[in-house]
Amino acid sequence: MVSPDNGVKIAPSILAADFSRLGEAVEEAEAGGADYVHVDVMDGRFVPNLTFGPQMVRDLRRRTDLPLDVHLMAWDTNRLVDELIDAGANIVTVHVEAAIQLHEVVQRIRSKGARPGVALSPGTPVSAVQEVLQDVDLVLVMSVNPGFGGQSFIPATLGKIERMRSVLDSRGLKAELEVDGGINLSTANGAASAGASVLVAGSAVFGAGCSVAEAIAGIRAAAAGEAA
């Protein structure tokens, strides 16, 4: 299990930022100590919401040197994977529920020079990704139902995070275990203690009522079980 004080990464989600100043938000996240910038790409079909696309990734790439951690929530996986990587995505995570030829998509991401990831919605079991775990660099466990920011953490997903951590460790796999949804000062330690190595936080970073740097530091401290 990954210890919560062993360098848990923080990936601010720009879905919660002010859309009129996303470039500045990304720069604030980088200056504030973020490890990744999390970009949610939604198609309005796989999930109800419609958000960013390859052009936004391309624009953000010009504003930061941080890895762009792109979470793809869409049916048209193959086309979008190519466009997102060409636009500058460093990590592209696809949903097991949407990628019919999951292994092929994962290999395609790596062949184009990006790091492949696989995501599971709350109702999808760990077993659904067993066959591709050796081929991915990141596993994303959703702790809310995908599609909208600002949702509350689903406590039952803690057991799922633990199970995924156990599978990765027992097989000697080095994939990062990312958790996305409802991460804040109250939930960060539980997710990290369950085995998460990357925490995605949106409202808790960009809507915390303090500076982005202070919010990131607070979540990092909370993940480690320390007082902010």
N, C-alpha and C positions, 0 to 999 in steps of 0.2 A: 504493500500500500504506500502511496506517496504521502509523505509527511506534510502537513499543512504549513510547516515552517521551512520547507525545502524548495523555495523558489517558485511558488505557484504564480503563473503568468496571468496578467489582467488584460482582457481584450475589450475595450469600450465599444459598444455597439452604436453606430451613428444613426440607427433608426430612431433613437431617442433624442438626437441633437436637433437644433433649430435648422430646418431645411434651407433657410435663407442664408445660412453662414456655415455650411458644412466644411468648407476648406479651413476656416478658422478653427472649427471644432476639432478637426483632425490634428491641426498643428498644436492646439492646446493639449490634446491627449498625448502627443509625442513628447512635448515639453514636460508634461506632468508625470512621465514615467511609464506610460503604457507599453506593453510588449507587442501587441498586435492591434490593428484596427479591424473590427468586425463589421462586415458589410452584408446585409441581408438583401438578397435578390429574390423577389417574389413575382409570380406571373399572373396573379389574380385567378388562377385555375386550380393549381395544386393546393394553394391556400387562398382565402378570400381577398387578401390584401394585394395591392400592386405597388411595388416600390422601385428600387434602383435597377439599373441595367449596366451593360458594358461601358456606355459613355460616362456614367458616373464614376465607375472604377478607373477609367482612363484619366478623368479630371482629378480624382483624389490621388492617383499615382504621382502627379506632378507636385502635390503638396506635402508629401511625407516620404521618408525613407523606411518607415516601419513596414513590416509584412502586412499585406492586405489579406485578411482572413475572410474569404467570401463564402457565405452560406447560401447555397442555391436551393430554393424552394420552388421548383418548377417542373413541368412535365417535359418540356423540350430540352432535355438534358444535353444531348450531343452538340447541338448547335450553340447553345449558350456556353458550354464548357470552353469551346474553341474561342469564342468571342471574348470571354472574361479573361482568359489567360493572355490572349493577344493584347488586351487592354491593360494588363499589368498585375493581375491577381497572382499572389504567391501561393496561397492555399485555396483549393476549391473543394468544398464539401458538398456531396450530393446525398439526397435522401434515399435510403434503401427502398422506401415505399414508392418512389417515383422512377428510379432507374431500373428498367426491366432487365437490361444486360449490365448488371452492376460491375462485374469484373472487367468487362470491356471498357466501361466508362472510366473506371479507376486507372486502368492501364493507359488510357488515352490522356488523362490528366498528367500522369507522370511523363509520358513520352513527349509532351509539349513543354516540359520543364517546370511544372508546378508540383506542389505537394498535394497528393490526393487525400481526401477525408470522406468519411461516411457518417451519416446522421440517422438517428432513430427518434421517432416521435414517441411520446409517453406510452402509448398503447402497443408499441412494437417491442417484442422480446429481444433480449441480447442474442439469442440464437440466430436471429435473422441475418446477422453480419459475420457469423463465425467463419464462413468460407472466404472472406476477403480481408480478414484482420491482418494477415501477414503481408498484404499488399498496400496498406494505407499508412499514412503518417499521423493521422488524427482520427479519433472517434468522438463524435458529438452526441452526447445524451441530452435530449431536450427535456427540461424540467417544467415546461409549460407546453400547451398545444401550439404548434407553429402557426404564424400568421399575423400576430399583433404583438407590439411591445407593451410593457407595463403590466403584464399579468403576474399573479402571485405564484410563487414556487409551489409545486405539487410535492408534498412531503413523501409520498410513496415512491418517488423517483430516487430517493436516497439509497434504497435497497438495490435498485437497478445500477446505480453508479458503483456501488460496492461489488456487485456481480461482474460488471464489466472490468473493473480494476483487477479482480481476481483472475479472470480469464486472460487478460493481457499479461499479468505477472506470471501466471502458471505456464504460459507458452513462451516466456522470455521475449515478448514483443515490446518495442520501444515507442509505439504510437502514443501520442499525447491524448489524454482523456479530457475533453472539453465539456463543460456544462453551460447550458444557455437557457435562461428564463427565470426571472424573479430573483436574481442574485443581488443581494444588498448586504448591509452590515449585519443583519440578523441571520441570513442564510449562508453566507460565504464560508463560515467555519464548518458547517455541516457538510457542504458539498466537498470542501477540501479534505476533511477528515474521512469522507467516504472514498476518496481516491482521485478526485479531480486534480489535474495539473494545469488546466487553463480555465479561467472563469470569465464568461461573457457578462458584462454589466452595461445596461443602457440607462434607464432612469436614475439608477444609483450613482451614475457618473455625471450625466448631463442635466439632471434635474434634482441634484442633491441640496441645492441652496448654499453651496460653497464653491470654491474653485475646483476645476477639473483635477488639478494636481492633488488637492486635499481629499477629494472624493476617492481617487485611485489609491492614495496612501491609506485611507481609512479602510477600504475593502481589502487591501493587501494585509493590513494589520489584523483585521477581523478574521481573514482566512487562516492566519497563523495563530489565532486565539489570543491575540494581544489587544490591549486597549489602544484605541486610535490616539 
